[in-house]
Structures are given as structure tokens and as C-alpha cells.
Amino acid sequence: MAASTDVPAAATAREHRVPEFFVVGHHKCGTSALYEMLRRHPQIFMPDVKETWYFSPELRSIGKRRRPAAARPETMAQYLSLFDGASPDQRVGENSPAYLMSHTAAARIGEAQPDAQIIAILREPASFLRSFHLQCLRNHVETEKSFARAIALEGARREGKRIPRHSHRPHELLYSNHVRYVDQLRSYEAVFPRERILVLIYEDFRRDNEATVRKVLSFLDVDDAAPIDVIEANPSFSVRSPKLHELVRSVYVGRGPVSRTVKAGVTSLTSRAVRRELLRLTRRRLVYGEPQSADEAVMLELRRRFKGEVVALSEHLDRDLVGQWGYDGLD
């Protein structure tokens, strides 16, 4: 469903608070931590729903159970209701990392809020994709445990082949599409003046969380001297066995006759809170583990592949990311 065709969207927007700033991405670049730190500021309101995906409907999950409107709003009224708790003196914002990859989100946001401020976070490409691959495994988008093989499968997947059976966001498996930083920024620059777009570098954020957050607060014109609680959110970890990971999920959601029978038995004996805790413990002890060391040969190959993008981004931002990210020594 197209967000911009929601009728009467304009009238609805006049009756509610429309977000004034948007954290648009990328995933695995500190957006979750930034969201958690910003929403604790007394002059900022961000809803409990961390990612609405509202302005990027083409990138939403497919083939999944319908979620409540509060979790995935489909109409402008549902979307704007997420911000009804904001007080008049608060800046209102939302965080949806998919917006940076979307081809339509910038224009959709511009229609709803022409004066929006945009915050993007970019990360060194090879480390970004490796971390994103781990997230795809965790989120049941990817089943290929080997990062190198997953990258190599991209060609086949562009032709609709070798897509995991239950992958609910197969477009995310086209890994190189995520590293089109300059084009992604230009899609927003075509809608908003550059002074309303703040581009952060993930490595700066990791090195000094507080300084980066204060830079964001200043950009949003709120008190940038307020106390800041440094938070680490959404850490990376590996999936020991994609098959076991999928089996645990199948039982939890009751997919398939055997899984439905098992779930029915567990449901009759336990509360929902207990089931969630059992799921968490099972994943923590049996399914998830610490990420293995990166294969340096694979990382080097990716850096060589994306050097042109890093050079272009450095020129676009007038900042030496080639040197900061270690691409100056590549042949």
C-alpha cells in the first residue's frame, strides 16, 4: 500500500503531529543505540515502535503474519497516532533504517513533512555487510551461514534463485545494493536542502558516543548539554546453526502440523511470558554465539570492490573516508 495515496492524508496530517526528524539508516550502523539515547532526552519524543517502515512499504516483510497496526501502521492515521503522546514543546522523530535503502522513502517523507531533518549513519562497507549478514541470519532472512558464500550468491539471487524458502525480505540478500551511499544520499538531497541532512560516520559514533549524540542534539536544536546515557543496542552475534534457528522459530510460531502440535502443548502448559523467556534462553544457549573472526581475505576483496564507492563518498562529503577506513593502501 502506498503511503502517499492514503486519503485523506493531508487532512489527517493537519490534525496530528507529523515527525520533524527521521533517522533513516543504515542497519547495523548504530541507529538502534541512537534511537534509544535520543528518546530519553526530555525535549524529544520518539514512539515505542522503533521501526515503522511506513514510508518504505515496498521493503516491508512478505509472507509473515499480520502485525497490529501499532507495530506496522498501514494508513496515515495509524502512523500519526504513534506520535500522539508528544507534548507541544517536544521535537518529534522516528527511526526506520530501511528508509535510506528505499528508492521512494525520501519523496514520501517530503510529501508528509517538507521541512523534515534527516539523519543518516554510514559505516565502512566490508564491516557493515559482515554485520548485516549476521543480522539477516538472526532475522530469518538469510540461511547461508558463510559470509563469503552469501556474498557469492548475490548474482543468482538477482535472478530469483537460491532464495531461502522462508526469507521474508529477500531484497536484503542483494548485499551490494546496501552500499550505494552516494546515490542514497542524493535521493534525500533531491528533496531536502543539504543543511537539513546530517550524515554521521559509524566509526565516529563507536569511538565517542556522547560527542556524536550531542552533535545530533545540536542539529535538532534541542539542549545539547543535557545528561546522556550511553547505550549499546542490537549487538552482533552469530547463529550457530541456521537449521536449529529455523526449527526453534517454527515451533514458536506454530508453522507446520508438527510445530503446531508442539506449540499447542506448550501453550496449554505455560503463559506467554514464560514461553518468551524459554525462547530467549534457548536462543541464547543453543542457537546464538559470539561472532567468529572475520575472514580477512573476504574483507579485503570487499574493500577492493567498494573502493570506488568510498572515494566517491569522500568527495561527496568533503571528508577523507578513504584514509579513515583504510582504503588508501589498497591497490
N, C-alpha and C positions, 0 to 999 in steps of 0.2 A: 504494500500500500504506500503510495507516495505521500510524504508528509506535507508537501506544499499544496496538495489538492484537497486537503481537509477543509470542508465547508461547514460553517462559516469561520475559517481560521482567523481572518483579520479581526472580526468582531470578538472572537474568543480571546485573542491576544490582548485586546484593549481592556478586557475585564480582569486579567491576571498579570502577574509579574512574568515577564519573559527574561530568561537568563541574560546577563550582561557580559559574562565572560565564559569562555569554553576552553577546557583543557582537551586538546584534540588528539594527542598521541605523541609517540607510538607506544604500543605494548612493550613491556619489559624494559622501559626506559625511566622508571621512577614515577609514572603517573599515579599509581595507587598510593604511594607514600606522599606525594604532593597533595593529592585529594584529601588524605587523612589529616595532614597538617593544616591545610587551608580551612577546612570545615571547622576546625577548633578555634579559629580566630573569631572574636566577638562581632566583628564588622562584616563577616562573610557568612552567607547561607549556601550550603550545598546539600542536596537531598540524600536520604539514606541509600537510594538506588545509585550505586556507583557508576554503572554504565547503562544508559537508557537506549543507545543505538537509534534514537528516534530519527535523527537527520541522515542516517545511512541505512535505510530499510533494505537496500539491495545486498547488504553484507550480513544481515541477521542470520541466525541459525535456521537450518531447514530440517524437516523431518523430526522435530522434537515436540514433546508435549507442550501445549499452550501454557504460558505462564500468566499469572494475574496481571491485569492492566498496570498495576503499580510497578511491576518489575519490568515489563516491556510495553510501554504505552504505544498505542497504535493510532490514536487521534490527538489532535492538538489540545483538546480539553483534558484528556488523560495526562498528557505530557505536562501541561502547565500546572495541573493540580499538584504535581510533585513539589512545586515551589511556593505553595500557599502558606507554608509555615514561616516564610521570611518576614522579618519586620521591616518597616519602611526605611530604617536607617542602615540596613544591611545591603551589601553587594551580593547579587545572586549569580551563581555559576553552576556549571555542570561539567562532568568528566566522562568522556567517551573516547577512548584511544582509537577506535575504529575510524573516527572522522578524518584522520589525516590520510588514511589509505583510500577513503571513499572518493569517487570521481564527482559526486553530487553534493556532498555534505556542505561544502563551503557556500555554494549558491543557496542551498536550503536555509542555512543559518542566516545568511544575508537577507533573505526574504523575511524571516521572523524577527531579526534584530539587526538592522543596518549598522548600528553603532557598536556592535559586539567587539570585545577584545579577545584575541586568540593567543593561546599558549601552546607551543609545540616543544617536544623534547626529542632530540636526536642522539643516537648512540653509534659508536664505531661499528661499521656494518657486520664484520665477522662475529664479534662477540654478541651483537644484537641478535643475529639469526640463530646462533647456537642456543642462546637463552630462550628465544621464541620457539625453537623446535622442542625444547623441554616442556614449555607450556602447552604446545599442541598435543604432546603425548599425554600430559596430565588432563587436558580438557576433552579427550577422546576425538580430537580432530585428526591426529596422526597415529599410526600404529608401527611405523618403521623406526625401531629404536636407534639404529645407526644414523648419526647426523650426516655422514658422508653419503650414505645410500639415499637418504631422504632428499638431499640436495640433487643427487644424480637423477632422481625420479621426476624432477620437475618437467622435463620435456614430455614424458609420457602423460603426465597429469594434465598438461595443457591440452592434450587431445582427449581428455576424459577417461584415460586409462590409469590403472593402478591406484585408484582412489579407494581408501579404506571403506568397507561396506557401511559402517555406521557413522562415517565422518559427517558432522552436521554443519561444518563451514569449510567445504573443500577448497574454496578460493584462497584460504590461508596457506594452503600447501604449495602455492606458487611463490616460493620464498623470495626470489629476486624482485618480485613486484613491490615488496615492502621497502626496498632500498632504492627508491626513486625520489630521493629527498628534495631535490631542486624542483622537480615537477609538482610534487605535493605542496611545497611552499608556494609556488606560483599560483596554484589553484585558489589559495586564500588571498594572495596579493592581488588577484584579479577582481576580488570582491571588496577587500578592506585595505585601507591605507597601511603602508608598512609600519608606521609608528603605532598602529594598533595591534601589531603582531609581535609577540615576544618568542624568540627561538632560544631555548636552553640546550645545553650540552650535558648529557647524562653523566659523563665523567666528572664534570664540574660539580654536579649535584651530589655525586657519591663522595667526592673529596671534601665538600663543605656544604652539608645540608642547610644549615642555618643561613649562610650567606645567600644561597640560591633562593630560599624561600623569602627572605627579606627583599630580594630583587623583584620577586613576583608581587609581593605586597605593595612595593613602591609603584610598580607598573599598574596595579589595580587602584592606586590612590587611596589606600587604607593605611592605618597605623602600622608602619614597618618597624616600630620599636617594641611591639608587644612581645611577651614571652613566647617562645616557640618550643614545642615538644618534638624532638627528633624521633621519627617513627620509621621503621623498616617494614614494608608491607609486600606481600606477594613474592617471597623469596623463591629462587630457582631450586629445583631438586629433580632427580632423575626418577624415571619409572623403571623398576627392576624388571618387570615382565608385563608388556602390553596386554598379553592374553589374560593374565590374572587380573590386571586392572580392569579390563573389559568385563570379565566374569563377575567381579565384585559389583560393578555398576549395573550389570544386567539383573543381578539378584535384587539390588536396592530398588531399581525402578520397575521390576517385575516384567521384564521383556522375555517372551518365550514361555511355553507351557510349564517347563520345569522351574524356571525362575519365578514364575507367578505362584506356583505351588509353594516354593520355599518362602517367598516373601509373605504369602498369606499365613503360613505357620508362624513366622517370626512376628508378624504384625499382631496376631492374636495373643501373643505372649508378652509383648513389650510395648512401651509407649514410644511415641515418635521421637522424643528427646533421647531416650535410651538407644533407639536404632541409629540416630545420627552419631551418638558417641561411639557406638560399636563400629560404624562405618569409618569414623575418623581414626580410631585405634587400629583397625585392620589395615587401612591405607598407610598409616604411619609406620607400622611394624613389619608389614609384609610386602606392600606394593611400592612405597616410595623409599628413596635412599639419597645420599649425598651425590651431587653430580660428579662424574668422573672427570679427570683432567682432559682438557681439550686436545684433540689430535692436531698438533702444530702444522703438519703437512696440509691438512684440510683448511685450517685457518689461514695459512699462507696463500693457498690457492684462491680463497675467497677474497683476501685483501688485494691480490693482484687483479682479480676480476672487477672489484669495485673501486679501484684507484681512480679511474676517470670520474666516478660519481663524487668521490671525496674532493678531488681537485675542483670540480665544478661547484660543489657546496662551499668550499673555502673562498672561491671568488665571489659567490653569491652573497655570502655573509660578511665578506671582507675580514676573514679571520683565518689564521693558519691552522686548519684542522689536519692538513697533510702532515705537518710536523707533530702536532699534539697526539695524533692517533698512530704515529709511527709508519706512515706511508711514504715518507721521504727516502727511506732506504730501499724501497722496492725497485727491482729492475723492470 
